[in-house]
Amino acid sequence: MNETLALTEDGNVTGNAPDTSVPEEPSLIDWKAIWKPLAWIVGGFLIFFFLPIDSTRFSNAVIESLALAKWYAQEHVLLCLVPAFFIAGAVAVFVSQGSVMKYLGAGASKVLSYGVASVSGSVLAVCSCTVLPLFAGIWKRGAGLGPAIAFLYSGPAINVLAIILTARILGPEIGAARAVGAILFSVVIGLFMHLLFRKEEQAKAVAAIHMPVPDVERPLWQTTLLFAAMIGLLVSATWSRPEQAGGFWSAVFAVKWLLTGGFALLLGVLMVRWMQVKVYKLAIAAAAVLIPALALPQYPLIAFSIGLIAFVSLLTTTRGETESWFMASWDFSKQIMPLLLAGVLVAGLLLGRPGAEGLIPSAWISGLVGGNSLWANLFASVVGAFMYFATLTEVPILQGLIGAGMGKGPALALLLAGPALSLPNMLVIRSVLGTKKTVAFVTLVVVMATISGMIFGHFF
């Protein structure tokens, strides 16, 4: 041990005495890794500790939450979401990134990209949750933010059947306003999102210029026919019963399952011709679907479910791109389904099902959307944005609210915000785009719906 000594004037010896203190040991507690799970544990404990199980409203809200989840599972998962997952997986596998960048990319012509996005979304006639896998598919393939958002909004909002139903039940003026507003919203909101995040879009456009031209394994007409079969299957399987009997829409509904089976058979034939699926496998799958369809025609969901299982079997027992198709679809399912389930449960707990109540009394809502004030339109937009509407259900709900005193301006605001957004929808969008872009998108929809409602309410 080295030590420096010195003699002072008074004869004392001074120097740097050796450090005899014991060094402090590093802490074994990593608080950064502890506080988040600890907060979840404490929060969960407090929720269950103060759980108002004796409250009738709370008990009813829990039942409504589970009932909404059950209804969603019965009406939308098999018929809507599962086919949508497979379409999204097909986009990831069969649509080249170069093609997406050409038509929907950040560097594509704005007229072309927004036109394609709005038309592509409008032909699907899906709800705010079913469109999510398709949106995630084109976004991950390189679509620009603006066109992807236009597609995301237009899918559930520009629904021809819903607009016709709105005009017939709620009046031609609100039906026309919904049609014009939804078309404008899809483009304007997409353009605003592009401007808000233009630096990222410019970087994406520059990167797209240097991308190599992809090898096209299949002609465009084959890919188009493949997607036409899948979209036809999705639309026909989810075709709803019209409010009034007779006419063209009723005729389509009467043969919806024949159309579904026809599109499914076309898809199977295309897989045999272009994806090396064996003919005998397709024959076994067709027989497995046809037998319950003929034996139990009153339960078409049984045959449809068996058809989904058979389709998965065809994908997973054939080597090559069919396996890639299944894995891409599975990746979307893992990402989206848990968030959708959580969102549906929370939406049901707070707002209940259509015609029922959750924790928030419906009388509060109907009492706050009367007249045409800024608050009434804003409140209708926010409630519509968070509430889940299945395709076409928003019309009878609004019919009841208008009968209870809701103004026409807030009614239009809810129509423009509600079908395109929901709490489950927001959770999934955040997982795809991130918090900042999701907040911007939701805010734009709510603000534009509020302004549109006020303008419409002023004239009508």
Secondary structure, 3 states (H helix, E strand, C coil): CCCCEEECCCCCEEECCCCCCCCCCCCCCCHHHHHHHHHHHHHHHHHHHCCCCCCHHHHHHHHHHHHHHHHHHHHHHHHHHHHHHHHHHHHHHHCCHHHHHHHHCCCCCHHHHHHHHHHHHHCCCCCCCCHHHHHHHHHHCCCCHHHHHHHHHHHHHCCHHHHHHHHHHHCHHHHHHHHHHHHHHHHHHHHHHHHHCHHHHHHHHHHHHCCCCCCCCCCHHHHHHHHHHHHHHHHHHCCCCCCCCCCHHHHHHHCHHHHHHHHHHHHHHHHHHHCCCCHHHHHHHHHHHHHHHHHCCCCHHHHHHHHHHHHHHHHHCCCCHHHHHHHHHHHHHHHHHHHHHHHHHHHHHHHCCCCCCCCCCHHHHHHHCCCCCHHHHHHHHHHHHHCCCCCCCHHHHHHHHHHCCCCHHHHHHHHHHCCCCCHHHHHHHHHHHCHHHHHHHHHHHHHHHHHHHHHHHHHC
